[in-house]
Amino acid sequence: MPVQFIKNLFTRIKTSFDHDPGKMTVHPDRAWLFILGVFFIINLVVASLSFYFFKGISRDNIFIATGEIGESLNTISRDKLNNALDYLRGEDAKFEYLKTHKPAIVDPSK
């Protein structure tokens, strides 16, 4: 019984890829078979990657940092930081001044 089912399945697959231009029939089975095949291939790839990550994490050999523990990072210069803060405070003061004083330009829409 399973052998006959497999033979019928292969026969259906072969006939769905029949590209005879003389035939004027629509083959919706071909499209569904293609979608099903792509679905199974994507599921196989996702399942194999999931298994790979599961095994790697369970053995503790994935996502391990390989750098030295005592590495230091580049720090920001205090002078540059103070210059930036002074600039931003000056811009804040300009903004507050513009909020309270009217501009000298005449608005043409009025």
N, CA, C and O atoms as CSV, one atom per row, in Angstrom:
chain,resi,resn,atom,element,x,y,z
A,1,MET,N,N,0.817,-1.207,0.000
A,1,MET,CA,C,0.000,0.000,0.000
A,1,MET,C,C,0.857,1.266,0.000
A,1,MET,O,O,0.607,2.145,-0.826
A,2,PRO,N,N,1.863,1.412,0.888
A,2,PRO,CA,C,2.667,2.639,0.882
A,2,PRO,C,C,3.476,2.781,-0.409
A,2,PRO,O,O,3.733,3.900,-0.854
A,3,VAL,N,N,3.876,1.669,-1.011
A,3,VAL,CA,C,4.647,1.749,-2.250
A,3,VAL,C,C,3.779,2.320,-3.363
A,3,VAL,O,O,4.240,3.160,-4.135
A,4,GLN,N,N,2.548,1.882,-3.455
A,4,GLN,CA,C,1.632,2.401,-4.480
A,4,GLN,C,C,1.345,3.880,-4.240
A,4,GLN,O,O,1.243,4.648,-5.197
A,5,PHE,N,N,1.214,4.290,-2.982
A,5,PHE,CA,C,0.982,5.694,-2.662
A,5,PHE,C,C,2.164,6.547,-3.116
A,5,PHE,O,O,1.974,7.625,-3.678
A,6,ILE,N,N,3.377,6.071,-2.874
A,6,ILE,CA,C,4.569,6.813,-3.295
A,6,ILE,C,C,4.648,6.880,-4.809
A,6,ILE,O,O,5.002,7.924,-5.356
A,7,LYS,N,N,4.325,5.785,-5.506
A,7,LYS,CA,C,4.335,5.796,-6.973
A,7,LYS,C,C,3.314,6.799,-7.506
A,7,LYS,O,O,3.600,7.542,-8.444
A,8,ASN,N,N,2.122,6.819,-6.906
A,8,ASN,CA,C,1.093,7.773,-7.328
A,8,ASN,C,C,1.543,9.214,-7.062
A,8,ASN,O,O,1.271,10.112,-7.859
A,9,LEU,N,N,2.218,9.424,-5.959
A,9,LEU,CA,C,2.705,10.759,-5.629
A,9,LEU,C,C,3.734,11.218,-6.654
A,9,LEU,O,O,3.683,12.358,-7.116
A,10,PHE,N,N,4.667,10.339,-7.012
A,10,PHE,CA,C,5.660,10.709,-8.025
A,10,PHE,C,C,5.016,10.931,-9.391
A,10,PHE,O,O,5.447,11.806,-10.141
A,11,THR,N,N,4.012,10.165,-9.712
A,11,THR,CA,C,3.299,10.354,-10.982
A,11,THR,C,C,2.598,11.706,-11.002
A,11,THR,O,O,2.633,12.407,-12.013
A,12,ARG,N,N,1.967,12.076,-9.901
A,12,ARG,CA,C,1.294,13.374,-9.823
A,12,ARG,C,C,2.305,14.521,-9.921
A,12,ARG,O,O,2.040,15.544,-10.552
A,13,ILE,N,N,3.460,14.333,-9.289
A,13,ILE,CA,C,4.487,15.373,-9.357
A,13,ILE,C,C,4.982,15.524,-10.795
A,13,ILE,O,O,5.156,16.643,-11.277
A,14,LYS,N,N,5.209,14.400,-11.481
A,14,LYS,CA,C,5.668,14.463,-12.875
A,14,LYS,C,C,4.637,15.131,-13.773
A,14,LYS,O,O,4.988,15.959,-14.612
A,15,THR,N,N,3.390,14.782,-13.604
A,15,THR,CA,C,2.364,15.359,-14.474
A,15,THR,C,C,2.127,16.835,-14.169
A,15,THR,O,O,1.695,17.581,-15.048
A,16,SER,N,N,2.401,17.269,-12.941
A,16,SER,CA,C,2.181,18.680,-12.629
A,16,SER,C,C,3.240,19.564,-13.281
A,16,SER,O,O,3.017,20.760,-13.469
A,17,PHE,N,N,4.392,18.984,-13.629
A,17,PHE,CA,C,5.428,19.766,-14.300
A,17,PHE,C,C,5.435,19.541,-15.813
A,17,PHE,O,O,6.437,19.796,-16.481
A,18,ASP,N,N,4.331,19.070,-16.334
A,18,ASP,CA,C,4.199,18.860,-17.775
A,18,ASP,C,C,4.051,20.217,-18.456
A,18,ASP,O,O,3.086,20.941,-18.209
A,19,HIS,N,N,5.008,20.553,-19.309
A,19,HIS,CA,C,5.003,21.873,-19.957
A,19,HIS,C,C,4.682,21.747,-21.451
A,19,HIS,O,O,5.380,22.327,-22.283
A,20,ASP,N,N,3.668,21.018,-21.783
A,20,ASP,CA,C,3.275,20.874,-23.172
A,20,ASP,C,C,2.502,22.117,-23.595
A,20,ASP,O,O,1.412,22.353,-23.076
A,21,PRO,N,N,3.038,22.937,-24.540
A,21,PRO,CA,C,2.341,24.175,-24.922
A,21,PRO,C,C,1.050,23.921,-25.683
A,21,PRO,O,O,0.234,24.832,-25.820
A,22,GLY,N,N,0.845,22.716,-26.176
A,22,GLY,CA,C,-0.380,22.422,-26.917
A,22,GLY,C,C,-1.585,22.258,-26.015
A,22,GLY,O,O,-2.723,22.377,-26.470
A,23,LYS,N,N,-1.356,21.993,-24.774
A,23,LYS,CA,C,-2.464,21.821,-23.838
A,23,LYS,C,C,-2.955,23.183,-23.385
A,23,LYS,O,O,-2.149,24.057,-23.066
A,24,MET,N,N,-4.231,23.370,-23.355
A,24,MET,CA,C,-4.822,24.648,-22.969
A,24,MET,C,C,-5.572,24.514,-21.644
A,24,MET,O,O,-6.575,25.193,-21.427
A,25,THR,N,N,-5.095,23.655,-20.775
A,25,THR,CA,C,-5.776,23.465,-19.506
A,25,THR,C,C,-5.025,24.195,-18.399
A,25,THR,O,O,-3.823,24.442,-18.491
A,26,VAL,N,N,-5.754,24.525,-17.373
A,26,VAL,CA,C,-5.186,25.192,-16.208
A,26,VAL,C,C,-4.803,24.126,-15.189
A,26,VAL,O,O,-5.561,23.190,-14.937
A,27,HIS,N,N,-3.617,24.281,-14.608
A,27,HIS,CA,C,-3.130,23.319,-13.618
A,27,HIS,C,C,-2.951,24.012,-12.256
A,27,HIS,O,O,-1.845,24.444,-11.931
A,28,PRO,N,N,-3.999,24.121,-11.478
A,28,PRO,CA,C,-3.831,24.726,-10.148
A,28,PRO,C,C,-2.995,23.839,-9.221
A,28,PRO,O,O,-2.382,24.329,-8.273
A,29,ASP,N,N,-2.974,22.534,-9.500
A,29,ASP,CA,C,-2.172,21.634,-8.665
A,29,ASP,C,C,-0.688,22.003,-8.735
A,29,ASP,O,O,0.035,21.848,-7.752
A,30,ARG,N,N,-0.240,22.484,-9.874
A,30,ARG,CA,C,1.159,22.849,-10.051
A,30,ARG,C,C,1.531,23.994,-9.104
A,30,ARG,O,O,2.592,23.969,-8.479
A,31,ALA,N,N,0.665,24.984,-9.002
A,31,ALA,CA,C,0.944,26.122,-8.131
A,31,ALA,C,C,0.918,25.693,-6.662
A,31,ALA,O,O,1.785,26.085,-5.880
A,32,TRP,N,N,-0.076,24.893,-6.293
A,32,TRP,CA,C,-0.157,24.449,-4.912
A,32,TRP,C,C,1.005,23.534,-4.547
A,32,TRP,O,O,1.501,23.576,-3.421
A,33,LEU,N,N,1.439,22.710,-5.494
A,33,LEU,CA,C,2.580,21.841,-5.244
A,33,LEU,C,C,3.858,22.659,-5.056
A,33,LEU,O,O,4.693,22.328,-4.214
A,34,PHE,N,N,4.004,23.707,-5.828
A,34,PHE,CA,C,5.161,24.589,-5.689
A,34,PHE,C,C,5.146,25.289,-4.331
A,34,PHE,O,O,6.171,25.356,-3.651
A,35,ILE,N,N,3.986,25.807,-3.940
A,35,ILE,CA,C,3.865,26.478,-2.637
A,35,ILE,C,C,4.152,25.492,-1.509
A,35,ILE,O,O,4.846,25.833,-0.551
A,36,LEU,N,N,3.631,24.286,-1.613
A,36,LEU,CA,C,3.867,23.261,-0.606
A,36,LEU,C,C,5.349,22.906,-0.525
A,36,LEU,O,O,5.892,22.758,0.569
A,37,GLY,N,N,5.997,22.769,-1.666
A,37,GLY,CA,C,7.424,22.449,-1.691
A,37,GLY,C,C,8.260,23.538,-1.054
A,37,GLY,O,O,9.164,23.248,-0.270
A,38,VAL,N,N,7.968,24.798,-1.382
A,38,VAL,CA,C,8.703,25.922,-0.788
A,38,VAL,C,C,8.463,25.952,0.724
A,38,VAL,O,O,9.395,26.195,1.490
A,39,PHE,N,N,7.244,25.712,1.151
A,39,PHE,CA,C,6.919,25.679,2.567
A,39,PHE,C,C,7.720,24.608,3.304
A,39,PHE,O,O,8.257,24.864,4.381
A,40,PHE,N,N,7.799,23.415,2.728
A,40,PHE,CA,C,8.550,22.342,3.377
A,40,PHE,C,C,10.045,22.627,3.396
A,40,PHE,O,O,10.719,22.296,4.372
A,41,ILE,N,N,10.568,23.223,2.357
A,41,ILE,CA,C,11.995,23.562,2.332
A,41,ILE,C,C,12.308,24.612,3.392
A,41,ILE,O,O,13.296,24.485,4.116
A,42,ILE,N,N,11.483,25.641,3.491
A,42,ILE,CA,C,11.702,26.680,4.511
A,42,ILE,C,C,11.594,26.077,5.905
A,42,ILE,O,O,12.400,26.401,6.777
A,43,ASN,N,N,10.610,25.203,6.131
A,43,ASN,CA,C,10.472,24.554,7.438
A,43,ASN,C,C,11.675,23.683,7.757
A,43,ASN,O,O,12.110,23.636,8.907
A,44,LEU,N,N,12.220,22.994,6.762
A,44,LEU,CA,C,13.393,22.158,6.981
A,44,LEU,C,C,14.600,23.008,7.368
A,44,LEU,O,O,15.351,22.642,8.272
A,45,VAL,N,N,14.790,24.139,6.691
A,45,VAL,CA,C,15.905,25.035,7.016
A,45,VAL,C,C,15.740,25.609,8.420
A,45,VAL,O,O,16.698,25.626,9.193
A,46,VAL,N,N,14.552,26.073,8.757
A,46,VAL,CA,C,14.313,26.647,10.083
A,46,VAL,C,C,14.496,25.594,11.171
A,46,VAL,O,O,15.080,25.879,12.217
A,47,ALA,N,N,14.010,24.400,10.937
A,47,ALA,CA,C,14.151,23.335,11.936
A,47,ALA,C,C,15.613,22.955,12.121
A,47,ALA,O,O,16.047,22.732,13.251
A,48,SER,N,N,16.374,22.877,11.051
A,48,SER,CA,C,17.787,22.518,11.192
A,48,SER,C,C,18.569,23.620,11.894
A,48,SER,O,O,19.432,23.321,12.720
A,49,LEU,N,N,18.292,24.886,11.590
A,49,LEU,CA,C,18.963,25.982,12.287
A,49,LEU,C,C,18.575,26.016,13.762
A,49,LEU,O,O,19.420,26.276,14.619
A,50,SER,N,N,17.331,25.761,14.056
A,50,SER,CA,C,16.891,25.727,15.454
A,50,SER,C,C,17.592,24.610,16.213
A,50,SER,O,O,18.016,24.802,17.353
A,51,PHE,N,N,17.715,23.454,15.592
A,51,PHE,CA,C,18.413,22.340,16.232
A,51,PHE,C,C,19.886,22.671,16.438
A,51,PHE,O,O,20.448,22.350,17.485
A,52,TYR,N,N,20.517,23.307,15.458
A,52,TYR,CA,C,21.924,23.703,15.573
A,52,TYR,C,C,22.120,24.673,16.735
A,52,TYR,O,O,23.042,24.497,17.532
A,53,PHE,N,N,21.277,25.683,16.842
A,53,PHE,CA,C,21.400,26.641,17.933
A,53,PHE,C,C,21.093,25.987,19.284
A,53,PHE,O,O,21.754,26.289,20.278
A,54,PHE,N,N,20.115,25.109,19.328
A,54,PHE,CA,C,19.786,24.415,20.570
A,54,PHE,C,C,20.971,23.589,21.064
A,54,PHE,O,O,21.323,23.645,22.242
A,55,LYS,N,N,21.584,22.824,20.163
A,55,LYS,CA,C,22.737,22.011,20.544
A,55,LYS,C,C,23.915,22.897,20.944
A,55,LYS,O,O,24.612,22.583,21.909
A,56,GLY,N,N,24.152,23.991,20.231
A,56,GLY,CA,C,25.262,24.880,20.560
A,56,GLY,C,C,25.090,25.554,21.900
A,56,GLY,O,O,26.051,25.700,22.654
A,57,ILE,N,N,23.871,25.967,22.203
A,57,ILE,CA,C,23.615,26.634,23.482
A,57,ILE,C,C,23.683,25.621,24.623
A,57,ILE,O,O,24.171,25.952,25.703
A,58,SER,N,N,23.214,24.420,24.413
A,58,SER,CA,C,23.270,23.422,25.476
A,58,SER,C,C,24.707,22.998,25.771
A,58,SER,O,O,24.995,22.568,26.888
A,59,ARG,N,N,25.611,23.107,24.806
A,59,ARG,CA,C,27.031,22.798,25.031
A,59,ARG,C,C,27.825,24.026,25.459
A,59,ARG,O,O,29.023,23.921,25.721
A,60,ASP,N,N,27.188,25.168,25.533
A,60,ASP,CA,C,27.825,26.442,25.914
A,60,ASP,C,C,28.962,26.828,24.989
A,60,ASP,O,O,29.984,27.325,25.460
A,61,ASN,N,N,28.821,26.618,23.695
A,61,ASN,CA,C,29.862,27.062,22.774
A,61,ASN,C,C,29.336,28.034,21.717
A,61,ASN,O,O,29.982,28.251,20.692
A,62,ILE,N,N,28.178,28.611,21.966
A,62,ILE,CA,C,27.634,29.654,21.096
A,62,ILE,C,C,27.441,30.899,21.947
A,62,ILE,O,O,27.096,30.804,23.125
A,63,PHE,N,N,27.659,32.039,21.367
A,63,PHE,CA,C,27.492,33.343,22.018
A,63,PHE,C,C,28.485,33.534,23.171
A,63,PHE,O,O,28.133,34.072,24.221
A,64,ILE,N,N,29.698,33.099,22.967
A,64,ILE,CA,C,30.733,33.290,23.967
A,64,ILE,C,C,31.653,34.397,23.482
A,64,ILE,O,O,32.116,34.367,22.342
A,65,ALA,N,N,31.923,35.385,24.349
A,65,ALA,CA,C,32.817,36.480,24.000
A,65,ALA,C,C,34.249,35.957,24.020
A,65,ALA,O,O,34.647,35.245,24.942
A,66,THR,N,N,35.029,36.321,22.982
A,66,THR,CA,C,36.395,35.820,22.886
A,66,THR,C,C,37.436,36.872,23.223
A,66,THR,O,O,38.632,36.602,23.111
A,67,GLY,N,N,37.021,38.057,23.632
A,67,GLY,CA,C,37.965,39.122,23.949
A,67,GLY,C,C,38.466,39.020,25.372
A,67,GLY,O,O,37.930,38.265,26.183
A,68,GLU,N,N,39.505,39.793,25.666
A,68,GLU,CA,C,40.029,39.815,27.026
A,68,GLU,C,C,39.033,40.524,27.943
A,68,GLU,O,O,38.293,41.408,27.513
A,69,ILE,N,N,39.029,40.130,29.179
A,69,ILE,CA,C,38.094,40.710,30.139
A,69,ILE,C,C,38.529,42.113,30.533
A,69,ILE,O,O,37.690,42.976,30.787
A,70,GLY,N,N,39.838,42.344,30.584
A,70,GLY,CA,C,40.347,43.620,31.052
A,70,GLY,C,C,40.498,44.673,29.972
A,70,GLY,O,O,41.219,45.649,30.180
A,71,GLU,N,N,39.850,44.519,28.831
A,71,GLU,CA,C,39.972,45.513,27.765
A,71,GLU,C,C,39.319,46.815,28.185
A,71,GLU,O,O,38.254,46.820,28.802
A,72,SER,N,N,39.968,47.919,27.844
A,72,SER,CA,C,39.372,49.220,28.149
A,72,SER,C,C,38.815,49.821,26.868
A,72,SER,O,O,39.326,49.585,25.773
A,73,LEU,N,N,37.792,50.575,27.027
A,73,LEU,CA,C,37.158,51.228,25.892
A,73,LEU,C,C,37.733,52.625,25.714
A,73,LEU,O,O,38.278,53.217,26.646
A,74,ASN,N,N,37.599,53.133,24.502
A,74,ASN,CA,C,38.021,54.518,24.263
A,74,ASN,C,C,37.074,55.447,25.009
A,74,ASN,O,O,35.854,55.308,24.924
A,75,THR,N,N,37.644,56.389,25.735
A,75,THR,CA,C,36.809,57.312,26.502
A,75,THR,C,C,36.703,58.642,25.782
A,75,THR,O,O,37.523,58.969,24.923
A,76,ILE,N,N,35.688,59.397,26.141
A,76,ILE,CA,C,35.454,60.707,25.544
A,76,ILE,C,C,36.324,61.723,26.275
A,76,ILE,O,O,36.475,61.672,27.495
A,77,SER,N,N,36.879,62.627,25.521
A,77,SER,CA,C,37.701,63.675,26.112
A,77,SER,C,C,36.818,64.610,26.936
A,77,SER,O,O,35.744,65.008,26.486
A,78,ARG,N,N,37.265,64.958,28.135
A,78,ARG,CA,C,36.510,65.862,29.006
A,78,ARG,C,C,36.387,67.246,28.387
A,78,ARG,O,O,35.348,67.893,28.515
A,79,ASP,N,N,37.451,67.709,27.710
A,79,ASP,CA,C,37.407,69.037,27.081
A,79,ASP,C,C,36.342,69.091,25.991
A,79,ASP,O,O,35.570,70.047,25.915
A,80,LYS,N,N,36.307,68.063,25.151
A,80,LYS,CA,C,35.304,68.042,24.075
A,80,LYS,C,C,33.887,67.960,24.654
A,80,LYS,O,O,32.962,68.592,24.144
A,81,LEU,N,N,33.733,67.186,25.709
A,81,LEU,CA,C,32.417,67.069,26.341
A,81,LEU,C,C,31.975,68.402,26.938
A,81,LEU,O,O,30.822,68.802,26.780
A,82,ASN,N,N,32.887,69.091,27.624
A,82,ASN,CA,C,32.548,70.401,28.189
A,82,ASN,C,C,32.245,71.420,27.103
A,82,ASN,O,O,31.341,72.240,27.268
A,83,ASN,N,N,32.985,71.388,25.988
A,83,ASN,CA,C,32.698,72.297,24.868
A,83,ASN,C,C,31.307,72.040,24.297
A,83,ASN,O,O,30.571,72.980,23.994
A,84,ALA,N,N,30.951,70.772,24.151
A,84,ALA,CA,C,29.621,70.438,23.626
A,84,ALA,C,C,28.526,70.899,24.585
A,84,ALA,O,O,27.501,71.420,24.146
A,85,LEU,N,N,28.731,70.714,25.877
A,85,LEU,CA,C,27.727,71.144,26.847
A,85,LEU,C,C,27.591,72.670,26.876
A,85,LEU,O,O,26.482,73.188,27.009
A,86,ASP,N,N,28.706,73.388,26.754
A,86,ASP,CA,C,28.636,74.853,26.694
A,86,ASP,C,C,27.868,75.311,25.460
A,86,ASP,O,O,27.057,76.234,25.540
A,87,TYR,N,N,28.118,74.678,24.332
A,87,TYR,CA,C,27.409,75.029,23.097
A,87,TYR,C,C,25.902,74.810,23.262
A,87,TYR,O,O,25.100,75.666,22.889
A,88,LEU,N,N,25.528,73.662,23.823
A,88,LEU,CA,C,24.108,73.365,23.996
A,88,LEU,C,C,23.442,74.310,24.995
A,88,LEU,O,O,22.280,74.673,24.817
A,89,ARG,N,N,24.154,74.706,26.031
A,89,ARG,CA,C,23.588,75.677,26.969
A,89,ARG,C,C,23.381,77.030,26.299
A,89,ARG,O,O,22.399,77.719,26.573
A,90,GLY,N,N,24.308,77.410,25.418
A,90,GLY,CA,C,24.154,78.659,24.671
A,90,GLY,C,C,22.958,78.603,23.731
A,90,GLY,O,O,22.219,79.578,23.597
A,91,GLU,N,N,22.772,77.458,23.080
A,91,GLU,CA,C,21.617,77.298,22.197
A,91,GLU,C,C,20.319,77.329,23.002
A,91,GLU,O,O,19.316,77.867,22.534
A,92,ASP,N,N,20.327,76.773,24.173
A,92,ASP,CA,C,19.143,76.793,25.039
A,92,ASP,C,C,18.800,78.225,25.439
A,92,ASP,O,O,17.629,78.602,25.472
A,93,ALA,N,N,19.827,79.020,25.744
A,93,ALA,CA,C,19.595,80.420,26.105
A,93,ALA,C,C,19.034,81.194,24.914
A,93,ALA,O,O,18.149,82.033,25.084
A,94,LYS,N,N,19.541,80.920,23.708
A,94,LYS,CA,C,19.031,81.589,22.498
A,94,LYS,C,C,17.556,81.211,22.279
A,94,LYS,O,O,16.739,82.059,21.919
A,95,PHE,N,N,17.232,79.954,22.496
A,95,PHE,CA,C,15.862,79.499,22.300
A,95,PHE,C,C,14.918,80.183,23.285
A,95,PHE,O,O,13.836,80.627,22.902
A,96,GLU,N,N,15.319,80.270,24.540
A,96,GLU,CA,C,14.495,80.939,25.539
A,96,GLU,C,C,14.308,82.415,25.201
A,96,GLU,O,O,13.224,82.961,25.407
A,97,TYR,N,N,15.350,83.065,24.684
A,97,TYR,CA,C,15.249,84.467,24.278
A,97,TYR,C,C,14.251,84.617,23.132
A,97,TYR,O,O,13.429,85.533,23.145
A,98,LEU,N,N,14.316,83.719,22.135
A,98,LEU,CA,C,13.403,83.799,20.987
A,98,LEU,C,C,11.959,83.512,21.398
A,98,LEU,O,O,11.036,84.033,20.770
A,99,LYS,N,N,11.738,82.706,22.424
A,99,LYS,CA,C,10.380,82.438,22.884
A,99,LYS,C,C,9.747,83.674,23.527
A,99,LYS,O,O,8.533,83.861,23.451
A,100,THR,N,N,10.555,84.504,24.149
A,100,THR,CA,C,9.995,85.638,24.878
A,100,THR,C,C,9.970,86.934,24.075
A,100,THR,O,O,9.173,87.816,24.395
A,101,HIS,N,N,10.793,87.089,23.061
A,101,HIS,CA,C,10.864,88.323,22.281
A,101,HIS,C,C,10.315,88.106,20.879
A,101,HIS,O,O,10.503,87.049,20.277
A,102,LYS,N,N,9.630,89.133,20.368
A,102,LYS,CA,C,9.082,89.059,19.019
A,102,LYS,C,C,10.196,89.256,18.003
A,102,LYS,O,O,11.144,89.998,18.260
A,103,PRO,N,N,10.092,88.600,16.850
A,103,PRO,CA,C,11.107,88.832,15.811
A,103,PRO,C,C,10.923,90.209,15.161
A,103,PRO,O,O,9.834,90.781,15.182
A,104,ALA,N,N,11.995,90.714,14.596
A,104,ALA,CA,C,11.964,92.035,13.964
A,104,ALA,C,C,11.415,91.965,12.541
A,104,ALA,O,O,11.167,93.007,11.934
A,105,ILE,N,N,11.225,90.804,12.012
A,105,ILE,CA,C,10.731,90.635,10.645
A,105,ILE,C,C,9.217,90.776,10.641
A,105,ILE,O,O,8.541,90.249,11.525
A,106,VAL,N,N,8.678,91.487,9.647
A,106,VAL,CA,C,7.238,91.673,9.534
A,106,VAL,C,C,6.647,90.451,8.852
A,106,VAL,O,O,7.160,89.971,7.841
A,107,ASP,N,N,5.564,89.962,9.424
A,107,ASP,CA,C,4.902,88.805,8.861
A,107,ASP,C,C,4.032,89.250,7.694
A,107,ASP,O,O,3.108,90.036,7.901
A,108,PRO,N,N,4.296,88.767,6.446
A,108,PRO,CA,C,3.504,89.219,5.284
A,108,PRO,C,C,2.088,88.670,5.258
A,108,PRO,O,O,1.258,89.180,4.505
A,109,SER,N,N,1.781,87.655,6.048
A,109,SER,CA,C,0.445,87.091,6.018
A,109,SER,C,C,-0.553,87.921,6.824
A,109,SER,O,O,-1.753,87.654,6.769
A,110,LYS,N,N,-0.083,88.923,7.571
A,110,LYS,CA,C,-1.009,89.722,8.388
A,110,LYS,C,C,-1.223,91.061,7.788
A,110,LYS,O,O,-1.972,91.871,8.336
